[in-house]
Amino acid sequence: MNKIYLIIFIAILGNAVYAQKSSNTEKIANKAQQAEKMIVFLQKTKYFDSTKLAKIGQEAIELANDVQNPELAGKLLTKTGIVHIKNEYPKQAFEYFDIAMKYIKESKNDTLLVRLLNSMAIGFSHQHKKTKAITTYHKAFDIAQKINDLRYMDVITSNLGILYHEIQEYEYAVQHFKKSLKYVEELNDSLDKAIVLHDLALVYLEDEYKELDTALMYLKKSMKISEKIDDEEGVARSCVAIGSAYLQKKQYATARKYLFTAKKKAKKLPYIELAAQISQNIGILYSKEKNYDSAYVYLNKAVKKSQQIKNWDIAIKICKELSIVAYNEGKYELSCRYKDSCLLYKDSLMKENREQQILDIGAKYETARVQKENQIQKLKIAQQEDKAKLQHAIISSLAAVITLIFVFSIIIYKQLKTKAKINKELAAQHKEILAKNENINQSIAYASSIQKAILGEAKNVVKQLDEAFIYFKPHSVVSGDFYFIKTIEKDNNTYKIIIAADCTGHGVPGAFMTVMGHDLLTEIIINKQIVEPQRILKQLDYGVTNNLKNNAKKIHDGMDIAVLSVNLTKGTATYAGAYNPLCMVRNNQLHIIRGSIASIAGHNLGIVGEKSFEQHEIALQDNDTFYVYSDGFQDQFGGKAHKKYMARRFRELLLHISSYPCDQQREVINKEFKEWKQNKDQTDDVLVIGYKFTSKHA
């Protein structure tokens, strides 16, 4: 009898095991179908918010674990990483690439490995890790060459050409684009050939590698292919580049023909950036032809389109071109307004970079939050499934019930243990982030003390002048504005050098520039004994440009600056400025002496040949009062209408206080700034230096 019970028990248990195996096979097949569908979905859809991305990433990892197919898992996770790069989350992309690499190595599929390495190289490039990107591209190419994957040999070589172009290694860029052309010839791919020819031509349009005739030859070849295959976008882009080349050759009639052809083609296309480039070039064309009204129309169109796509780099370039057009027309106030717009766009660019950093941190937290939610959801699902299995086992046999209870207990234990581990890791990560923030704040505070030591306390520095004040209010802990006041004895003459400088940005980036600027001015003025403002600016421009030129990225950093040199012995003063003006009050009348339209280093659109800085000579009279300053005060938002203070109102304030003693002037400026700003955020660093000349101190 006991044997019969044993046989029945084994039969029931065997049936339960078989049913479980069949159920698992069906589940794996369903998961594989889900993975395939998700790959197709990721190929078709490009843009997601951070919450959706986190959910997609978690789902991809779970599917990769469930499909039990290394090739499919590797392919899915590679696609997931690519989508993160397209959505500007390259750091998060590597979380999926790393897991994909394990699966692909397990599958031993070299074709998938090539595609993964190519994607990783793109990710490194997006993180500005150019050397890693180049190394990874070469690894991918070696494997593609080994398996004779001609398509990806072309893709990788073309990507290397683009990367070398970005880092200004133009010779290598040309070599790789020409190599890519050989592959597209073998592939007989007309569209790819047109694109590579266009990319190759763009290298020859660069100032440091300029060969306009060669560029035009490749661009016309590209356009001819695009026309043959009815690629309207390719034709439009070629026409813009050809028009730009003829603009540089000063062949304006030919440039006009191509630019207006591009305009006509672009009307049918949805690419706003292309339309902005076309309007920008047509505006420059009209400016060169001195048709300023039309130049304004097209350049303003280009600004609006660049605002639409939030391409602040293009907006800055166009506003500088508009500033030059207005200046050439003699509309100096309008020129200044366009310069103000440049500064706004610079701030927008910095704000966008800060927002992107915040989004990166937010995405990490969102991923952790979604993972935790999924763990809880999985726990609930597992509980429901285990309950159903338990009920089935009770009906089948007492032995199955005992077995399922045991399995259920193990699962619950592991899940609770996993949940506890995740919570512990999250707590540790939170603690680590707080510690890093504390370290950053300490570093910034230390940087502030270094900056103060280099610049000197304003109240001590200003003592070198008999009647003067410095009003200095940084936006952050450290400042992008700086002051420089020195007394120089040269050729039996006593000079007072007074400088106010405004570096690109504020906070830590601006502070780095102030240290460099102060160091260079010390070398120029104290060590070299140069006291002429024009020569000081030229030496400073050379020094900043030379210090920044070795950076792999294109450097757009620089500074706007005003330099006043007072010869106490002769009773004369000389001034020169890079954008920043000098205000002089004489006999209760305000005189504005404008600086040259050229920054120290940075962007200097429209300047042909060597930069020059105009120098102004002034014969001093008793009680002449001078002011040099940054644009922080006049750009501050405030008041009842929450508008800028503006340059005109600021100059009226300076005229109003000019008769006061200098200590009182500083107090009035401080009071006015606080009352205008109220409880709103400070817009930028603020620096104002005032100096009153009296003959008794000469």
C-alpha positions in Angstrom: 0.0 0.0 0.0 2.8 2.4 0.9 4.4 1.7 -2.6 1.2 2.7 -4.3 1.1 6.0 -2.4 4.7 6.6 -3.2 4.1 6.0 -7.0 1.0 8.3 -6.9 3.1 11.0 -5.1 6.0 10.8 -7.7 3.5 10.9 -10.6 1.8 14.0 -9.2 5.2 15.7 -8.5 6.5 14.8 -12.0 3.4 16.3 -13.6 3.8 19.5 -11.6 7.5 19.8 -12.7 6.6 19.2 -16.4 3.9 21.8 -16.2 6.3 24.2 -14.6 8.9 23.6 -17.4 6.3 24.2 -20.2 5.2 27.4 -18.5 8.8 28.6 -18.3 9.4 27.9 -22.0 6.3 29.8 -23.0 7.4 32.8 -20.7 10.8 32.9 -22.4 9.3 32.9 -25.8 6.9 35.8 -24.8 9.8 37.8 -23.3 11.8 37.3 -26.6 8.8 38.7 -28.6 8.7 41.7 -26.2 12.4 42.3 -26.6 12.1 42.2 -30.5 9.1 44.7 -30.3 11.1 47.0 -28.0 14.1 47.1 -30.4 11.8 48.1 -33.2 10.1 50.7 -31.0 13.5 52.2 -30.0 14.6 52.4 -33.6 11.5 54.4 -34.6 11.3 56.7 -31.6 14.1 59.1 -30.6 13.0 61.5 -27.8 11.8 60.7 -24.3 11.7 62.6 -20.9 14.0 61.4 -18.1 11.1 59.4 -16.3 10.3 57.5 -19.5 14.0 56.8 -20.2 14.4 55.4 -16.7 11.5 53.0 -17.2 12.7 52.0 -20.6 16.1 51.3 -19.2 14.8 49.2 -16.3 12.5 47.2 -18.7 15.3 46.6 -21.1 17.6 45.2 -18.3 14.8 42.9 -17.0 14.0 41.6 -20.6 17.7 41.0 -21.2 17.8 38.9 -18.1 14.6 37.0 -19.0 15.1 36.2 -22.7 18.1 33.8 -22.1 19.5 34.8 -25.5 22.8 36.7 -25.3 22.6 38.1 -28.8 19.1 39.5 -28.4 20.0 40.8 -24.9 23.1 42.5 -26.2 21.3 44.0 -29.2 18.4 45.4 -27.0 20.8 47.0 -24.4 22.9 48.5 -27.2 19.8 50.2 -28.6 18.8 51.4 -25.1 22.2 53.0 -24.7 22.0 54.7 -28.1 18.6 56.2 -27.2 20.1 57.7 -24.0 22.9 59.3 -26.1 20.2 60.8 -28.5 18.5 62.3 -25.5 21.7 63.8 -24.2 22.3 61.3 -21.4 25.7 59.8 -22.5 26.8 58.9 -18.9 23.7 56.8 -18.3 24.1 55.2 -21.8 27.3 53.4 -20.5 25.3 51.6 -17.8 23.6 49.8 -20.6 26.6 49.5 -22.9 28.6 47.8 -20.1 25.9 45.1 -19.6 25.5 44.7 -23.3 29.2 44.1 -23.6 28.9 41.1 -21.2 26.1 39.5 -23.3 27.8 40.2 -26.7 31.1 38.7 -25.5 29.1 35.7 -24.3 27.4 35.4 -27.7 30.8 35.8 -29.6 29.0 37.8 -32.3 31.6 40.1 -33.8 29.0 42.0 -35.9 27.1 43.1 -32.8 30.5 43.9 -31.1 31.4 46.3 -33.9 28.0 48.1 -33.5 28.4 48.3 -29.8 31.9 49.7 -29.9 30.9 52.3 -32.5 28.0 53.4 -30.2 30.4 53.6 -27.2 32.8 55.8 -29.2 29.9 58.2 -30.0 29.0 58.2 -26.3 32.6 59.1 -25.4 32.6 61.9 -28.0 29.4 63.3 -26.4 31.2 63.4 -23.1 34.1 65.2 -24.7 36.4 62.3 -24.0 37.9 62.6 -27.5 41.0 60.3 -27.0 38.8 57.5 -25.7 36.4 57.9 -28.6 39.3 57.7 -31.1 40.7 54.6 -29.4 37.3 52.9 -29.4 36.6 53.7 -33.0 39.9 52.1 -34.0 39.0 48.9 -32.0 35.7 48.8 -33.8 37.3 49.3 -37.2 39.9 46.5 -36.6 37.1 44.0 -35.9 34.9 45.3 -38.8 37.9 44.8 -41.1 38.6 41.3 -39.8 35.0 40.2 -40.6 34.9 42.3 -43.8 31.9 44.4 -42.6 32.3 47.0 -45.3 29.3 49.1 -44.3 30.6 49.7 -40.8 34.2 50.2 -42.0 32.7 53.2 -43.9 30.6 54.4 -40.9 33.5 54.3 -38.5 35.9 55.9 -40.9 33.4 58.7 -41.6 32.8 59.2 -37.8 36.5 59.5 -37.2 36.7 62.2 -39.9 33.9 64.1 -38.1 35.7 63.7 -34.8 39.1 64.8 -36.1 37.4 67.9 -37.7 35.8 68.8 -34.3 39.2 68.7 -32.5 40.8 70.7 -35.4 43.1 67.9 -36.6 42.2 68.8 -40.1 44.9 66.6 -41.9 43.6 63.5 -40.2 40.0 64.5 -40.9 40.8 64.8 -44.6 42.6 61.5 -44.7 39.6 59.7 -43.1 37.0 61.3 -45.3 38.9 60.3 -48.4 39.3 56.8 -47.1 35.5 56.7 -46.4 34.9 57.8 -50.1 36.6 54.6 -51.2 34.3 52.5 -49.1 31.1 54.2 -50.4 32.4 53.7 -54.0 32.6 49.9 -53.2 29.1 50.0 -51.6 27.7 52.0 -54.5 25.9 54.2 -51.9 25.1 57.6 -53.6 23.5 59.2 -50.5 26.4 58.3 -48.3 28.9 59.5 -50.9 27.1 62.9 -51.1 27.3 63.3 -47.3 31.0 62.4 -47.1 31.9 64.8 -49.9 30.0 67.6 -48.1 31.8 66.8 -44.8 35.1 66.7 -46.5 34.4 70.2 -48.1 33.6 71.7 -44.7 37.2 71.0 -43.5 38.5 73.0 -46.4 36.3 76.0 -45.3 38.0 76.2 -41.9 40.2 79.3 -41.4 43.3 77.3 -40.4 43.0 74.9 -43.4 41.2 77.1 -45.9 41.3 76.0 -49.6 38.2 77.6 -51.0 38.6 76.2 -54.6 39.0 72.7 -53.2 36.0 73.1 -50.9 33.9 74.3 -53.9 35.0 71.3 -56.0 33.8 68.8 -53.4 30.6 70.8 -52.6 29.6 70.9 -56.2 30.2 67.1 -56.6 28.1 66.5 -53.5 25.3 68.7 -54.8 25.3 67.0 -58.2 24.8 63.6 -56.6 22.1 65.0 -54.3 20.2 66.4 -57.3 20.5 63.1 -59.1 18.9 61.1 -56.2 16.3 63.9 -55.5 17.8 64.6 -52.0 16.4 68.1 -51.4 18.1 68.4 -48.0 21.5 67.5 -49.5 21.0 70.1 -52.3 20.0 72.8 -49.8 23.0 72.2 -47.4 25.4 72.2 -50.4 24.0 75.5 -51.7 24.5 77.1 -48.3 28.1 76.0 -48.0 28.8 77.0 -51.6 27.2 80.4 -51.0 29.3 80.9 -47.9 32.5 80.0 -49.8 31.7 82.5 -52.5 31.1 85.1 -49.8 34.6 84.5 -48.5 35.9 84.9 -52.1 34.0 88.2 -52.3 32.1 86.9 -55.4 28.8 88.3 -54.1 26.7 87.7 -57.3 27.5 84.0 -57.3 27.0 83.8 -53.6 23.6 85.3 -54.0 22.6 82.7 -56.6 23.4 79.8 -54.4 22.1 81.2 -51.1 18.7 82.1 -52.6 18.5 78.6 -54.2 19.1 77.2 -50.8 16.4 79.4 -49.4 13.9 78.1 -52.0 14.8 74.5 -51.3 14.7 74.9 -47.5 11.0 76.1 -47.6 10.0 72.5 -48.2 12.1 71.1 -45.4 11.5 70.9 -41.6 15.0 71.8 -40.5 15.0 75.1 -38.6 18.8 75.1 -38.0 19.3 75.0 -41.8 16.9 77.9 -42.3 18.8 79.9 -39.6 22.2 79.3 -41.4 20.7 80.4 -44.8 19.2 83.6 -43.3 22.5 84.3 -41.5 24.5 84.0 -44.7 22.1 86.1 -46.7 22.2 88.8 -44.0 26.0 88.8 -44.1 25.8 89.1 -48.0 23.6 92.2 -47.7 25.9 93.6 -45.1 28.9 93.2 -47.4 26.9 94.9 -50.1 26.1 97.7 -47.6 22.4 97.0 -48.0 21.9 97.3 -44.2 18.1 97.3 -44.2 18.0 93.9 -45.8 20.9 92.7 -43.7 18.8 93.5 -40.5 15.8 91.7 -41.9 17.6 88.4 -42.6 19.9 88.5 -39.6 16.9 89.1 -37.3 15.1 86.1 -39.0 18.2 84.0 -38.3 18.2 85.1 -34.6 14.5 84.1 -34.2 15.1 80.7 -35.7 18.2 80.0 -33.6 16.0 81.0 -30.5 13.4 78.4 -31.6 15.9 75.6 -31.5 17.8 77.1 -28.5 21.1 77.2 -30.5 22.7 80.0 -28.5 26.1 79.6 -30.3 24.5 80.6 -33.6 22.4 83.4 -31.9 25.6 84.9 -30.3 27.4 84.9 -33.7 24.4 86.6 -35.5 24.0 89.2 -32.8 27.7 90.1 -33.0 27.2 90.5 -36.8 24.2 92.7 -36.2 26.3 94.8 -33.7 28.9 95.3 -36.5 26.2 96.2 -39.1 24.8 98.8 -36.7 28.2 100.2 -35.9 29.1 100.5 -39.6 25.9 102.4 -40.0 26.8 104.7 -37.2 23.9 103.4 -35.0 26.1 103.1 -31.9 23.2 102.7 -29.3 21.7 99.9 -31.5 25.1 98.3 -31.7 25.3 98.3 -27.9 21.8 96.8 -27.7 22.8 93.9 -29.9 25.9 93.5 -27.8 23.6 93.2 -24.7 21.7 90.5 -26.6 25.0 88.6 -27.0 25.5 88.6 -23.3 21.9 87.4 -22.7 22.5 84.5 -25.1 25.8 83.7 -23.4 23.9 83.6 -20.1 21.3 81.3 -21.7 24.1 79.0 -23.0 25.6 78.8 -19.5 22.1 78.3 -17.9 21.4 75.5 -20.5 24.7 73.8 -19.5 23.8 74.0 -15.8 20.3 72.7 -16.5 21.8 69.8 -18.5 24.0 69.0 -15.5 20.9 69.1 -13.2 19.0 66.8 -15.7 21.9 64.3 -15.6 21.7 64.2 -11.8 17.9 64.0 -11.9 18.1 61.1 -14.4 20.3 59.2 -12.0 17.8 59.7 -9.1 14.9 58.9 -11.4 16.5 55.6 -12.5 17.1 54.7 -8.8 13.5 55.6 -7.9 12.1 53.5 -10.8 14.3 50.6 -10.0 13.0 50.7 -6.4 9.4 50.9 -7.5 10.0 48.0 -9.9 11.5 45.9 -7.1 8.4 46.5 -5.0 6.1 45.7 -8.0 8.0 42.6 -8.7 7.6 41.6 -5.1 3.9 42.0 -5.3 3.7 40.1 -8.5 5.8 37.3 -7.1 3.6 37.1 -4.1 0.5 36.8 -6.3 2.1 34.1 -8.5 3.4 32.2 -5.5 -0.1 32.3 -3.9 -1.6 30.8 -7.1 1.1 28.1 -7.2 0.4 27.3 -3.6 -3.3 26.8 -4.2 -2.6 24.6 -7.2 -0.2 22.5 -5.1 -2.7 22.0 -2.3 -5.1 20.5 -4.9 -2.4 18.3 -6.5 -0.8 16.9 -3.4 0.5 17.6 0.1 4.1 17.1 -1.0 3.7 19.8 -3.7 2.3 22.2 -1.1 5.3 21.6 1.2 7.7 22.1 -1.8 6.0 25.3 -3.0 6.0 26.7 0.6 9.7 26.1 0.8 10.4 27.8 -2.6 8.1 30.6 -1.7 10.0 31.2 1.6 13.3 31.3 -0.2 12.0 33.8 -2.8 10.6 36.1 -0.1 13.8 36.0 1.8 16.0 36.8 -1.2 13.7 39.6 -2.3 13.6 41.2 1.2 17.4 40.8 1.3 17.7 42.4 -2.1 15.4 45.2 -1.1 17.4 45.9 2.1 20.6 45.9 0.1 19.2 48.4 -2.5 18.0 50.7 0.3 21.4 50.5 1.9 23.1 51.4 -1.4 20.7 54.3 -2.0 21.5 55.7 1.5 25.2 55.3 0.8 24.9 57.1 -2.5 22.9 59.9 -0.9 25.6 60.3 1.8 28.3 60.3 -0.9 26.5 63.0 -2.9 26.2 65.2 0.2 29.9 64.6 0.9 30.9 65.6 -2.6 28.7 68.7 -2.4 30.5 69.7 0.8 33.9 69.1 -0.8 32.8 71.3 -3.8 31.6 74.1 -1.5 34.9 74.0 0.5 36.9 74.1 -2.8 34.9 77.1 -4.1 35.4 78.9 -0.7 39.1 78.2 -0.9 39.2 79.4 -4.5 37.5 82.6 -3.3 40.3 83.2 -0.7 42.9 82.6 -3.4 41.1 85.1 -5.7 40.9 87.7 -2.9 44.6 87.2 -2.2 45.5 87.8 -5.9 43.2 90.8 -6.4 43.8 92.2 -3.0 41.0 93.7 -0.8 39.2 96.5 -2.7 39.5 98.9 0.3 43.3 98.4 0.4 43.9 98.5 -3.4 42.0 101.8 -3.8 44.3 103.5 -1.3 46.8 103.8 -4.2 44.5 106.6 -5.6 43.9 109.8 -3.6 40.2 110.2 -4.4 38.6 107.0 -5.6 36.3 104.1 -4.7 35.7 100.5 -5.8 32.2 98.9 -5.7 32.6 95.2 -6.1 29.8 92.7 -5.7 30.4 89.2 -7.1 27.4 87.1 -8.3 28.7 83.9 -6.7 31.4 83.1 -4.1 34.0 83.8 -6.7 33.8 86.5 -9.4 34.3 86.8 -13.2 34.9 90.6 -12.8 38.2 92.0 -11.5 39.9 95.3 -10.7 43.6 96.2 -11.2 45.1 99.4 -9.9 48.8 100.1 -9.9 51.2 103.1 -9.5 54.1 103.1 -12.0 57.2 105.3 -11.9 58.7 105.5 -15.4 61.0 108.1 -17.1 60.5 110.6 -14.2 56.7 110.4 -14.7 54.1 109.0 -12.2 51.3 106.9 -13.7 48.1 105.6 -12.1 46.8 102.5 -14.0 43.1 101.9 -13.4 41.5 98.8 -15.0 38.0 97.2 -14.8 37.6 93.8 -16.5 34.6 91.6 -17.2 35.5 87.9 -18.0 33.3 85.4 -19.8 30.6 84.1 -17.4 30.6 84.4 -13.6 31.3 82.0 -10.7 34.2 79.4 -11.1 34.6 79.6 -14.9 34.9 83.4 -14.8 37.2 83.2 -11.8 39.7 81.1 -13.7 39.8 83.9 -16.4 40.3 86.6 -13.7 43.4 84.9 -12.3 44.9 84.5 -15.8 44.0 88.2 -16.6 45.5 89.6 -13.4 48.7 87.5 -13.8 49.2 88.7 -17.4 48.5 92.4 -16.5 51.1 92.1 -13.7 53.6 90.9 -16.2 52.7 93.6 -18.8 52.4 96.6 -16.5 54.8 96.0 -13.6 57.5 93.8 -15.1 57.5 95.2 -18.7 56.6 98.7 -17.6 54.0 99.2 -20.3 51.7 102.1 -19.4 50.0 102.9 -22.8 46.4 101.4 -22.7 46.5 100.4 -26.4 49.7 98.4 -25.9 48.4 96.9 -22.7 45.3 95.6 -24.5 47.3 94.2 -27.4 49.7 92.4 -25.1 46.8 91.1 -23.0 44.9 89.8 -26.1 48.0 88.0 -27.3 48.6 86.4 -23.8 45.0 85.2 -23.3 44.7 83.8 -26.8 48.1 82.1 -26.6 47.2 80.5 -23.2 43.9 79.2 -24.5 44.9 78.1 -28.0 46.1 74.6 -27.0 42.7 73.5 -25.8 41.2 70.7 -28.0 37.8 72.5 -28.1 37.3 75.8 -29.8 37.7 78.4 -27.0 35.1 81.2 -26.9 36.3 82.6 -23.6 37.6 86.2 -23.3 37.1 89.4 -21.5 35.7 93.0 -22.0 37.9 95.6 -20.4 38.5 99.3 -19.9 42.1 100.7 -19.2 42.7 104.2 -18.0 46.3 105.5 -17.6 46.7 108.8 -15.7 50.0 110.7 -15.9 50.0 112.7 -12.7 53.3 114.4 -13.7 52.0 115.9 -17.0 48.3 116.1 -16.1 47.1 113.9 -18.9 45.1 110.7 -19.2 44.9 108.0 -22.0 42.1 105.4 -22.4 41.5 102.3 -24.5 38.8 99.7 -24.2 37.8 96.3 -25.5 34.0 96.9 -25.8 33.8 98.5 -22.3 33.5 102.4 -22.3 34.9 105.2 -20.1 32.6 107.7 -18.6 34.0 111.2 -17.7 32.2 113.9 -15.9 33.5 117.5 -16.5 31.7 120.6 -15.4 28.5 118.6 -14.6 28.5 117.2 -18.2 28.8 113.4 -18.9 31.1 112.4 -21.7 31.1 108.7 -23.0 34.3 107.5 -24.7 33.4 104.2 -26.3 35.7 101.2 -26.4 36.7 99.4 -29.6 34.4 96.6 -30.9 36.8 93.8 -30.2 37.0 91.5 -27.2 40.2 90.2 -25.6 40.4 86.7 -27.2 36.9 85.1 -27.5 34.5 85.8 -30.5 35.5 88.7 -32.7 33.2 88.3 -35.7 33.6 90.8 -38.6 37.2 91.7 -37.7 39.6 91.1 -40.7 43.3 90.9 -40.0 45.0 92.0 -36.8 42.9 93.4 -34.0 43.4 97.1 -33.1 42.3 99.1 -30.0 41.8 102.8 -30.4 43.5 105.0 -27.8 42.1 108.4 -26.7 44.1 111.2 -25.1 42.6 113.5 -22.5 44.0 116.8 -21.1 43.0 116.7 -17.4 41.2 119.5 -15.5 40.5 119.8 -11.8 37.6 117.6 -10.5 37.4 115.5 -13.7 35.7 112.3 -12.5 36.2 109.0 -14.4 34.2 105.8 -14.2 35.1 102.3 -15.6 32.8 99.4 -14.9 31.5 96.0 -16.0 27.9 95.6 -17.4 26.6 93.8 -14.2 24.9 96.8 -12.7 23.1 98.0 -15.9 22.0 94.3 -16.7 20.5 93.7 -13.2 16.7 92.9 -13.4 14.6 94.6 -10.8 12.2 97.4 -10.0 8.4 97.1 -10.1 8.3 95.9 -13.7 11.2 93.4 -13.2 13.2 95.0 -16.1 16.9 95.7 -16.6 18.4 98.8 -15.0 19.9 99.7 -18.5 23.0 101.6 -19.5 21.3 105.0 -19.8 19.8 105.0 -16.3 23.2 103.8 -14.9 25.1 106.7 -16.6 22.5 109.2 -15.2 23.2 107.8 -11.8 27.0 108.3 -12.3 26.4 112.0 -13.4 24.1 112.5 -10.3 26.7 111.3 -7.8 29.8 112.7 -9.5 30.0 115.8 -7.3 29.9 113.7 -4.0 33.0 112.6 -2.1 34.1 109.2 -3.4 33.2 107.3 -0.2 29.6 108.7 -0.4 29.4 107.8 -4.1 30.1 104.2 -3.2 27.4 104.2 -0.6 24.8 105.7 -3.0 25.7 103.0 -5.7 25.3 100.2 -3.1 22.0 101.6 -1.9 20.6 102.1 -5.4 21.6 98.5 -6.4 19.9 96.9 -3.3 16.7 99.0 -3.8 16.5 98.1 -7.5 17.3 94.4 -7.0 15.1 94.0 -3.9 14.7 90.3 -3.2 15.4 89.1 -6.7 18.4 87.1 -7.8 21.6 88.9 -8.8 22.0 88.7 -12.6 25.8 89.0 -12.9 29.0 90.2 -11.2 29.0 93.9 -10.5 32.1 96.2 -10.6 32.3 100.0 -10.6 35.5 102.0 -10.2 35.3 105.8 -9.7 38.3 108.2 -9.7 38.4 112.0 -9.2 41.4 114.0 -10.5 42.6 117.0 -8.5 45.8 119.0 -9.4 46.8 119.1 -5.7 47.5 115.4 -5.8 49.5 115.5 -9.1 
